[in-house]
Amino acid sequence: MKEAENERELLFETLKMVAPGTVLYEGLESILRARTGAIIVVGDSEEVLSLVNGGFRIDAETNPSALYELAKMDGAIVLSRDAKRILYANTHLTPHSSVPTVETGTRHRTAERVARQTGALVISISQRRNVITLYRGSMRYILQDIGVLLTKANQALSTLERYKSVLEQALTNLSALEFEDLATLADVVTCLQRSQMVSRIAREIERYVVELGVEGRLVSMQLEELMVGIENEGLLIVKDYVADDAKETPEEIIATLDEWSSEELLDLALIARLLGHGGLAGNLDVPVTPRGYRVLHKIPRLPAPVIENMVKVFHTLPQILEASIDELDDVEGIGAVRAKAIQDGLRRLREQALLDRHL
């Protein structure tokens, strides 16, 4: 789980270095249009420099024109680790031949071996195929055309909008059932499944935004708008319904769901078992009672520590709903004014949930 998150962060960090709006991107585009091909190493560690043989030491500020001109020579270009300076040009790279590679072309084989051996970012531009390939450690990623990326991003936004609508309807239904204490395990795992689907689409769009750089501002704005109010729903559902004797924390459960395949995510019984309800996985129609985290988070200006204190005192949402102002007032962090605001907020949420359910 941690490894997958690290790989994602590494990819995002790498894409930011070569995204539109950067000097490196402009240089790569010039090389691509000229069809000269190139191999560029972004790194100045001792391990990288030990693989550099021959060529010219330049040590000049990086600019697109210089990258384009230097790429006309056959050798590799070596940049500083922040890609702000050109250190060497027309060099010969000598990675160890025992380093594994799946590539066939000489340039790409060298690029992958250098990346695997040093962990540095190596960019290989194919002269014939007109493709930019990024290597970093064991990661291999082919950059896509901006027009293609924008099309995919807009398609993903449309998909996210549809999935969000389905999720919101399921959450509204769950809220209404929770206020009536009629929620079942099936309702819970269905909402969790749909929340996870929305999160996966959002993460895919985030990658498009990073790769698009300055061209992705509108996509980023649309993504933020679509995710308002639902980004934490999955975690709050888990906190509401995870079994007391579950082996994993709510955060770990969400991380586990992130790692599941699409086929595993479609298995509602498997999600129920992950929540610690293994004995009930065969019958998802059994009633379950929420702790109240998700509903309480919808009350304006109610701090998370106060919500934690309320759940510790009352244990379940039905008991919170039945609590008097004096009982709420006794909870640490809640005074008479806040107790009244909580009661009013819960009443409005209940009325709204029951109304929305029948629309």
C-alpha positions as a Markdown table, in Angstrom:
| # | Residue | x | y | z |
|---|---|---|---|---|
| 1 | Met | 0.0 | 0.0 | 0.0 |
| 2 | Lys | 2.7 | 2.4 | 1.0 |
| 3 | Glu | 4.8 | 1.3 | -2.0 |
| 4 | Ala | 1.9 | 2.1 | -4.4 |
| 5 | Glu | 1.5 | 5.6 | -2.9 |
| 6 | Asn | 5.3 | 6.2 | -3.2 |
| 7 | Glu | 5.2 | 5.2 | -6.9 |
| 8 | Arg | 2.3 | 7.5 | -7.5 |
| 9 | Glu | 4.1 | 10.4 | -5.9 |
| 10 | Leu | 7.3 | 9.6 | -7.9 |
| 11 | Leu | 5.3 | 9.7 | -11.1 |
| 12 | Phe | 3.6 | 13.0 | -10.2 |
| 13 | Glu | 7.0 | 14.5 | -9.3 |
| 14 | Thr | 8.5 | 13.3 | -12.6 |
| 15 | Leu | 5.6 | 14.6 | -14.7 |
| 16 | Lys | 5.8 | 18.0 | -13.1 |
| 17 | Met | 9.4 | 18.3 | -14.3 |
| 18 | Val | 8.4 | 17.8 | -18.0 |
| 19 | Ala | 4.9 | 19.3 | -18.0 |
| 20 | Pro | 3.8 | 22.2 | -20.3 |
| 21 | Gly | 5.0 | 25.5 | -18.9 |
| 22 | Thr | 8.5 | 24.2 | -18.0 |
| 23 | Val | 11.7 | 24.9 | -19.8 |
| 24 | Leu | 12.4 | 21.2 | -20.1 |
| 25 | Tyr | 9.0 | 20.6 | -21.9 |
| 26 | Glu | 9.7 | 23.3 | -24.4 |
| 27 | Gly | 13.1 | 21.8 | -25.2 |
| 28 | Leu | 11.6 | 18.3 | -25.5 |
| 29 | Glu | 8.9 | 19.6 | -27.9 |
| 30 | Ser | 11.6 | 21.3 | -30.1 |
| 31 | Ile | 13.6 | 18.0 | -30.3 |
| 32 | Leu | 10.4 | 16.1 | -31.0 |
| 33 | Arg | 9.4 | 18.3 | -33.9 |
| 34 | Ala | 12.9 | 18.3 | -35.4 |
| 35 | Arg | 12.9 | 14.4 | -35.2 |
| 36 | Thr | 16.6 | 14.3 | -34.1 |
| 37 | Gly | 16.0 | 12.0 | -31.1 |
| 38 | Ala | 17.8 | 12.5 | -27.8 |
| 39 | Ile | 18.7 | 10.9 | -24.5 |
| 40 | Ile | 18.6 | 13.3 | -21.5 |
| 41 | Val | 19.7 | 12.4 | -17.9 |
| 42 | Val | 18.3 | 14.6 | -15.1 |
| 43 | Gly | 20.7 | 14.0 | -12.2 |
| 44 | Asp | 24.1 | 15.0 | -11.0 |
| 45 | Ser | 24.8 | 12.4 | -8.4 |
| 46 | Glu | 28.2 | 10.6 | -8.2 |
| 47 | Glu | 26.5 | 7.5 | -9.5 |
| 48 | Val | 25.2 | 9.3 | -12.6 |
| 49 | Leu | 28.5 | 11.1 | -13.3 |
| 50 | Ser | 30.4 | 7.8 | -13.0 |
| 51 | Leu | 28.5 | 6.6 | -16.1 |
| 52 | Val | 29.5 | 9.7 | -18.1 |
| 53 | Asn | 32.3 | 9.2 | -20.6 |
| 54 | Gly | 33.6 | 11.8 | -23.1 |
| 55 | Gly | 31.6 | 14.6 | -24.4 |
| 56 | Phe | 31.8 | 18.3 | -23.5 |
| 57 | Arg | 31.4 | 19.9 | -20.1 |
| 58 | Ile | 29.1 | 22.9 | -20.5 |
| 59 | Asp | 27.7 | 24.0 | -17.1 |
| 60 | Ala | 25.3 | 26.5 | -18.5 |
| 61 | Glu | 21.7 | 27.5 | -17.7 |
| 62 | Thr | 19.1 | 25.3 | -19.3 |
| 63 | Asn | 17.0 | 26.8 | -22.1 |
| 64 | Pro | 14.9 | 25.2 | -24.9 |
| 65 | Ser | 17.1 | 26.4 | -27.7 |
| 66 | Ala | 20.3 | 25.0 | -26.1 |
| 67 | Leu | 18.6 | 21.6 | -25.6 |
| 68 | Tyr | 17.5 | 21.5 | -29.2 |
| 69 | Glu | 20.9 | 22.4 | -30.6 |
| 70 | Leu | 22.8 | 19.9 | -28.3 |
| 71 | Ala | 20.4 | 17.1 | -29.2 |
| 72 | Lys | 21.6 | 17.3 | -32.8 |
| 73 | Met | 24.8 | 15.5 | -31.6 |
| 74 | Asp | 24.6 | 11.8 | -31.0 |
| 75 | Gly | 25.6 | 11.6 | -27.4 |
| 76 | Ala | 23.5 | 12.1 | -24.2 |
| 77 | Ile | 22.8 | 15.4 | -22.4 |
| 78 | Val | 23.2 | 15.5 | -18.6 |
| 79 | Leu | 21.3 | 18.1 | -16.6 |
| 80 | Ser | 21.5 | 19.0 | -12.9 |
| 81 | Arg | 18.9 | 17.2 | -10.7 |
| 82 | Asp | 16.6 | 20.3 | -10.8 |
| 83 | Ala | 17.0 | 20.5 | -14.6 |
| 84 | Lys | 18.1 | 24.1 | -14.3 |
| 85 | Arg | 21.6 | 23.7 | -15.7 |
| 86 | Ile | 23.1 | 21.7 | -18.6 |
| 87 | Leu | 26.2 | 19.9 | -17.3 |
| 88 | Tyr | 27.4 | 17.7 | -20.2 |
| 89 | Ala | 26.5 | 17.2 | -23.8 |
| 90 | Asn | 27.4 | 14.6 | -26.4 |
| 91 | Thr | 28.5 | 12.2 | -23.7 |
| 92 | His | 28.6 | 8.4 | -23.9 |
| 93 | Leu | 26.7 | 6.6 | -21.1 |
| 94 | Thr | 28.0 | 3.3 | -19.8 |
| 95 | Pro | 25.5 | 1.5 | -17.6 |
| 96 | His | 26.3 | -2.0 | -16.4 |
| 97 | Ser | 25.2 | -4.6 | -19.0 |
| 98 | Ser | 23.7 | -6.8 | -16.3 |
| 99 | Val | 20.9 | -4.2 | -15.5 |
| 100 | Pro | 17.7 | -5.7 | -16.9 |
| 101 | Thr | 15.8 | -3.9 | -19.7 |
| 102 | Val | 12.7 | -4.7 | -21.8 |
| 103 | Glu | 13.7 | -2.2 | -24.6 |
| 104 | Thr | 15.1 | -3.1 | -28.0 |
| 105 | Gly | 16.5 | 0.1 | -29.4 |
| 106 | Thr | 20.0 | 1.2 | -28.3 |
| 107 | Arg | 18.9 | 4.6 | -27.0 |
| 108 | His | 16.0 | 3.2 | -25.0 |
| 109 | Arg | 18.0 | 0.3 | -23.6 |
| 110 | Thr | 20.7 | 2.7 | -22.4 |
| 111 | Ala | 18.1 | 5.0 | -20.9 |
| 112 | Glu | 16.3 | 2.3 | -19.0 |
| 113 | Arg | 19.5 | 0.8 | -17.7 |
| 114 | Val | 20.8 | 4.2 | -16.5 |
| 115 | Ala | 17.5 | 4.9 | -14.8 |
| 116 | Arg | 17.4 | 1.5 | -13.0 |
| 117 | Gln | 21.1 | 1.7 | -12.0 |
| 118 | Thr | 21.0 | 5.3 | -10.7 |
| 119 | Gly | 17.4 | 6.1 | -9.9 |
| 120 | Ala | 17.7 | 9.3 | -11.9 |
| 121 | Leu | 15.1 | 10.6 | -14.4 |
| 122 | Val | 16.2 | 9.6 | -17.9 |
| 123 | Ile | 14.3 | 10.9 | -20.9 |
| 124 | Ser | 14.5 | 9.1 | -24.3 |
| 125 | Ile | 13.1 | 10.7 | -27.4 |
| 126 | Ser | 12.6 | 8.3 | -30.3 |
| 127 | Gln | 13.9 | 9.6 | -33.6 |
| 128 | Arg | 11.6 | 7.4 | -35.8 |
| 129 | Arg | 8.5 | 6.9 | -33.6 |
| 130 | Asn | 8.4 | 10.6 | -32.4 |
| 131 | Val | 7.7 | 9.4 | -28.8 |
| 132 | Ile | 9.0 | 10.7 | -25.5 |
| 133 | Thr | 9.6 | 8.0 | -22.9 |
| 134 | Leu | 10.4 | 8.7 | -19.2 |
| 135 | Tyr | 12.4 | 6.3 | -17.1 |
| 136 | Arg | 13.0 | 6.6 | -13.4 |
| 137 | Gly | 14.1 | 3.7 | -11.3 |
| 138 | Ser | 11.9 | 0.8 | -12.5 |
| 139 | Met | 9.2 | 3.3 | -13.7 |
| 140 | Arg | 8.6 | 3.6 | -17.4 |
| 141 | Tyr | 6.1 | 6.2 | -18.7 |
| 142 | Ile | 5.3 | 7.4 | -22.3 |
| 143 | Leu | 4.2 | 11.0 | -22.5 |
| 144 | Gln | 1.0 | 11.6 | -24.5 |
| 145 | Asp | 0.1 | 14.4 | -26.9 |
| 146 | Ile | -1.5 | 17.4 | -25.2 |
| 147 | Gly | -4.6 | 17.2 | -27.4 |
| 148 | Val | -5.1 | 13.6 | -26.6 |
| 149 | Leu | -4.6 | 14.3 | -22.9 |
| 150 | Leu | -7.2 | 17.1 | -22.9 |
| 151 | Thr | -9.7 | 14.8 | -24.7 |
| 152 | Lys | -9.2 | 12.0 | -22.1 |
| 153 | Ala | -9.4 | 14.5 | -19.2 |
| 154 | Asn | -12.7 | 15.8 | -20.4 |
| 155 | Gln | -14.1 | 12.3 | -20.9 |
| 156 | Ala | -13.0 | 11.4 | -17.4 |
| 157 | Leu | -14.7 | 14.6 | -16.0 |
| 158 | Ser | -17.9 | 13.6 | -17.7 |
| 159 | Thr | -17.6 | 10.1 | -16.2 |
| 160 | Leu | -16.9 | 11.6 | -12.8 |
| 161 | Glu | -20.0 | 13.7 | -13.0 |
| 162 | Arg | -22.2 | 10.7 | -13.7 |
| 163 | Tyr | -20.6 | 8.6 | -11.0 |
| 164 | Lys | -20.8 | 11.5 | -8.5 |
| 165 | Ser | -24.6 | 11.8 | -9.2 |
| 166 | Val | -25.0 | 8.1 | -8.5 |
| 167 | Leu | -22.9 | 8.3 | -5.3 |
| 168 | Glu | -24.9 | 11.3 | -4.0 |
| 169 | Gln | -28.2 | 9.5 | -4.5 |
| 170 | Ala | -26.8 | 6.5 | -2.6 |
| 171 | Leu | -25.5 | 8.7 | 0.2 |
| 172 | Thr | -28.9 | 10.6 | 0.4 |
| 173 | Asn | -30.7 | 7.2 | 0.7 |
| 174 | Leu | -28.2 | 6.1 | 3.4 |
| 175 | Ser | -28.6 | 9.3 | 5.4 |
| 176 | Ala | -32.4 | 8.9 | 5.4 |
| 177 | Leu | -32.1 | 5.3 | 6.5 |
| 178 | Glu | -29.6 | 6.3 | 9.2 |
| 179 | Phe | -32.0 | 8.8 | 10.7 |
| 180 | Glu | -34.7 | 6.1 | 10.9 |
| 181 | Asp | -32.2 | 3.5 | 12.1 |
| 182 | Leu | -33.0 | 1.3 | 9.2 |
| 183 | Ala | -29.6 | 1.1 | 7.4 |
| 184 | Thr | -28.4 | -2.3 | 6.3 |
| 185 | Leu | -24.9 | -3.6 | 5.6 |
| 186 | Ala | -25.8 | -3.7 | 1.9 |
| 187 | Asp | -26.6 | 0.0 | 1.9 |
| 188 | Val | -23.2 | 0.7 | 3.6 |
| 189 | Val | -21.0 | -1.3 | 1.3 |
| 190 | Thr | -22.8 | -0.1 | -1.8 |
| 191 | Cys | -22.0 | 3.5 | -0.8 |
| 192 | Leu | -18.4 | 2.6 | 0.0 |
| 193 | Gln | -18.0 | 0.9 | -3.3 |
| 194 | Arg | -19.4 | 3.9 | -5.2 |
| 195 | Ser | -17.3 | 6.3 | -3.2 |
| 196 | Gln | -14.2 | 4.3 | -4.1 |
| 197 | Met | -15.1 | 4.4 | -7.8 |
| 198 | Val | -15.5 | 8.2 | -7.7 |
| 199 | Ser | -12.1 | 8.5 | -5.9 |
| 200 | Arg | -10.4 | 6.3 | -8.6 |
| 201 | Ile | -11.7 | 8.5 | -11.4 |
| 202 | Ala | -10.6 | 11.6 | -9.5 |
| 203 | Arg | -7.1 | 10.2 | -9.1 |
| 204 | Glu | -6.9 | 9.5 | -12.8 |
| 205 | Ile | -7.9 | 13.1 | -13.6 |
| 206 | Glu | -5.3 | 14.3 | -11.1 |
| 207 | Arg | -2.6 | 12.6 | -13.2 |
| 208 | Tyr | -3.9 | 14.3 | -16.3 |
| 209 | Val | -3.8 | 17.6 | -14.5 |
| 210 | Val | -0.2 | 17.1 | -13.5 |
| 211 | Glu | 0.9 | 16.0 | -17.0 |
| 212 | Leu | -1.0 | 18.9 | -18.6 |
| 213 | Gly | 0.9 | 21.4 | -16.5 |
| 214 | Val | -0.3 | 25.0 | -17.4 |
| 215 | Glu | -2.7 | 23.5 | -19.9 |
| 216 | Gly | -4.6 | 21.7 | -17.2 |
| 217 | Arg | -5.9 | 24.7 | -15.1 |
| 218 | Leu | -9.5 | 24.4 | -16.3 |
| 219 | Val | -9.5 | 20.7 | -15.8 |
| 220 | Ser | -8.2 | 21.2 | -12.2 |
| 221 | Met | -10.9 | 23.7 | -11.5 |
| 222 | Gln | -13.6 | 21.4 | -12.7 |
| 223 | Leu | -12.2 | 18.5 | -10.7 |
| 224 | Glu | -12.1 | 20.6 | -7.5 |
| 225 | Glu | -15.7 | 21.7 | -8.0 |
| 226 | Leu | -17.0 | 18.2 | -8.6 |
| 227 | Met | -15.2 | 16.8 | -5.5 |
| 228 | Val | -16.5 | 19.4 | -3.0 |
| 229 | Gly | -18.3 | 17.7 | -0.2 |
| 230 | Ile | -17.6 | 14.1 | -1.2 |
| 231 | Glu | -13.9 | 13.7 | -1.0 |
| 232 | Asn | -14.0 | 12.3 | 2.5 |
| 233 | Glu | -17.3 | 10.4 | 2.4 |
| 234 | Gly | -15.6 | 7.0 | 2.0 |
| 235 | Leu | -13.4 | 7.4 | 5.1 |
| 236 | Leu | -16.4 | 8.7 | 7.2 |
| 237 | Ile | -18.5 | 5.7 | 6.1 |
| 238 | Val | -15.7 | 3.4 | 7.2 |
| 239 | Lys | -15.4 | 5.2 | 10.6 |
| 240 | Asp | -19.2 | 4.9 | 11.0 |
| 241 | Tyr | -19.4 | 1.2 | 10.3 |
| 242 | Val | -16.0 | -0.5 | 10.9 |
| 243 | Ala | -16.3 | -3.4 | 13.4 |
| 244 | Asp | -14.9 | -2.8 | 16.9 |
| 245 | Asp | -12.6 | -5.8 | 16.5 |
| 246 | Ala | -11.5 | -4.9 | 12.9 |
| 247 | Lys | -7.8 | -5.6 | 12.3 |
| 248 | Glu | -7.2 | -2.3 | 10.4 |
| 249 | Thr | -7.8 | 1.3 | 11.1 |
| 250 | Pro | -10.3 | 3.3 | 8.9 |
| 251 | Glu | -7.4 | 4.9 | 7.1 |
| 252 | Glu | -5.7 | 1.5 | 6.5 |
| 253 | Ile | -9.0 | 0.1 | 5.2 |
| 254 | Ile | -9.3 | 2.9 | 2.6 |
| 255 | Ala | -5.7 | 2.4 | 1.6 |
| 256 | Thr | -6.5 | -1.3 | 1.1 |
| 257 | Leu | -9.5 | -0.5 | -1.0 |
| 258 | Asp | -7.3 | 1.7 | -3.2 |
| 259 | Glu | -5.1 | -1.3 | -3.9 |
| 260 | Trp | -8.0 | -3.6 | -4.9 |
| 261 | Ser | -8.6 | -4.5 | -8.5 |
| 262 | Ser | -11.9 | -3.5 | -10.2 |
| 263 | Glu | -13.2 | -7.1 | -9.9 |
| 264 | Glu | -12.5 | -7.1 | -6.2 |
| 265 | Leu | -14.3 | -3.8 | -5.7 |
| 266 | Leu | -17.4 | -5.2 | -7.3 |
| 267 | Asp | -17.7 | -7.9 | -4.6 |
| 268 | Leu | -19.8 | -6.3 | -1.9 |
| 269 | Ala | -19.3 | -9.3 | 0.5 |
| 270 | Leu | -15.5 | -8.8 | 0.2 |
| 271 | Ile | -16.0 | -5.1 | 1.2 |
| 272 | Ala | -18.1 | -6.2 | 4.2 |
| 273 | Arg | -15.4 | -8.6 | 5.3 |
| 274 | Leu | -12.8 | -5.8 | 5.1 |
| 275 | Leu | -14.9 | -3.7 | 7.4 |
| 276 | Gly | -14.7 | -6.6 | 9.9 |
| 277 | His | -18.2 | -8.0 | 9.3 |
| 278 | Gly | -17.0 | -11.3 | 8.1 |
| 279 | Gly | -19.7 | -13.3 | 9.8 |
| 280 | Leu | -22.4 | -11.1 | 8.1 |
| 281 | Ala | -20.9 | -11.1 | 4.7 |
| 282 | Gly | -23.2 | -13.9 | 3.6 |
| 283 | Asn | -26.3 | -11.8 | 4.5 |
| 284 | Leu | -25.9 | -8.1 | 3.6 |
| 285 | Asp | -29.5 | -7.3 | 4.6 |
| 286 | Val | -28.7 | -7.3 | 8.3 |
| 287 | Pro | -29.3 | -4.0 | 10.1 |
| 288 | Val | -26.3 | -1.9 | 11.1 |
| 289 | Thr | -26.1 | 1.2 | 13.2 |
| 290 | Pro | -23.8 | 4.2 | 12.4 |
| 291 | Arg | -21.6 | 5.9 | 15.0 |
| 292 | Gly | -22.5 | 9.3 | 13.5 |
| 293 | Tyr | -19.3 | 10.6 | 12.1 |
| 294 | Arg | -20.6 | 11.3 | 8.6 |
| 295 | Val | -23.8 | 13.0 | 9.7 |
| 296 | Leu | -22.1 | 15.1 | 12.3 |
| 297 | His | -19.5 | 16.3 | 9.8 |
| 298 | Lys | -22.3 | 17.9 | 7.8 |
| 299 | Ile | -23.1 | 20.3 | 10.7 |
| 300 | Pro | -21.4 | 23.6 | 10.0 |
| 301 | Arg | -18.6 | 24.8 | 12.3 |
| 302 | Leu | -18.5 | 21.6 | 14.3 |
| 303 | Pro | -14.8 | 20.7 | 15.0 |
| 304 | Ala | -13.6 | 17.2 | 14.5 |
| 305 | Pro | -12.4 | 16.8 | 18.2 |
| 306 | Val | -15.9 | 17.7 | 19.3 |
| 307 | Ile | -17.4 | 15.0 | 17.0 |
| 308 | Glu | -14.9 | 12.5 | 18.4 |
| 309 | Asn | -16.0 | 13.4 | 22.0 |
| 310 | Met | -19.7 | 13.0 | 21.0 |
| 311 | Val | -19.1 | 9.5 | 19.5 |
| 312 | Lys | -17.1 | 8.4 | 22.6 |
| 313 | Val | -20.0 | 9.5 | 24.9 |
| 314 | Phe | -23.0 | 8.4 | 22.9 |
| 315 | His | -21.5 | 5.6 | 20.7 |
| 316 | Thr | -24.2 | 5.6 | 18.0 |
| 317 | Leu | -26.1 | 8.2 | 15.9 |
| 318 | Pro | -29.6 | 7.2 | 17.3 |
| 319 | Gln | -28.4 | 7.9 | 20.8 |
| 320 | Ile | -27.0 | 11.3 | 19.7 |
| 321 | Leu | -30.4 | 12.1 | 18.1 |
| 322 | Glu | -32.2 | 11.3 | 21.3 |
| 323 | Ala | -29.8 | 13.3 | 23.5 |
| 324 | Ser | -31.2 | 16.3 | 25.3 |
| 325 | Ile | -29.5 | 19.7 | 25.2 |
| 326 | Asp | -28.3 | 19.1 | 28.8 |
| 327 | Glu | -26.8 | 15.8 | 27.8 |
| 328 | Leu | -25.0 | 17.3 | 24.8 |
| 329 | Asp | -23.8 | 20.2 | 27.0 |
| 330 | Asp | -22.0 | 17.7 | 29.3 |
| 331 | Val | -19.8 | 16.6 | 26.4 |
| 332 | Glu | -16.3 | 18.2 | 26.4 |
| 333 | Gly | -16.1 | 21.1 | 24.0 |
| 334 | Ile | -19.9 | 21.6 | 23.8 |
| 335 | Gly | -21.6 | 24.5 | 25.6 |
| 336 | Ala | -25.3 | 25.3 | 25.7 |
| 337 | Val | -25.2 | 27.4 | 22.5 |
| 338 | Arg | -23.4 | 24.7 | 20.5 |
| 339 | Ala | -25.7 | 22.0 | 21.9 |
| 340 | Lys | -28.7 | 23.9 | 20.6 |
| 341 | Ala | -27.0 | 24.4 | 17.3 |
| 342 | Ile | -26.2 | 20.6 | 17.0 |
| 343 | Gln | -29.8 | 19.7 | 17.7 |
| 344 | Asp | -31.1 | 22.2 | 15.2 |
| 345 | Gly | -28.5 | 21.0 | 12.6 |
| 346 | Leu | -29.4 | 17.4 | 13.1 |
| 347 | Arg | -33.1 | 18.2 | 12.7 |
| 348 | Arg | -32.5 | 20.1 | 9.5 |
| 349 | Leu | -30.3 | 17.3 | 8.1 |
| 350 | Arg | -33.0 | 14.8 | 8.9 |
| 351 | Glu | -35.7 | 16.7 | 7.2 |
| 352 | Gln | -33.6 | 17.4 | 4.2 |
| 353 | Ala | -32.5 | 13.7 | 3.9 |
| 354 | Leu | -36.1 | 12.5 | 4.1 |
| 355 | Leu | -37.2 | 15.1 | 1.6 |
| 356 | Asp | -34.4 | 14.4 | -0.9 |
| 357 | Arg | -35.0 | 10.7 | -0.7 |
| 358 | His | -38.5 | 11.1 | -2.1 |
| 359 | Leu | -37.6 | 13.5 | -4.9 |
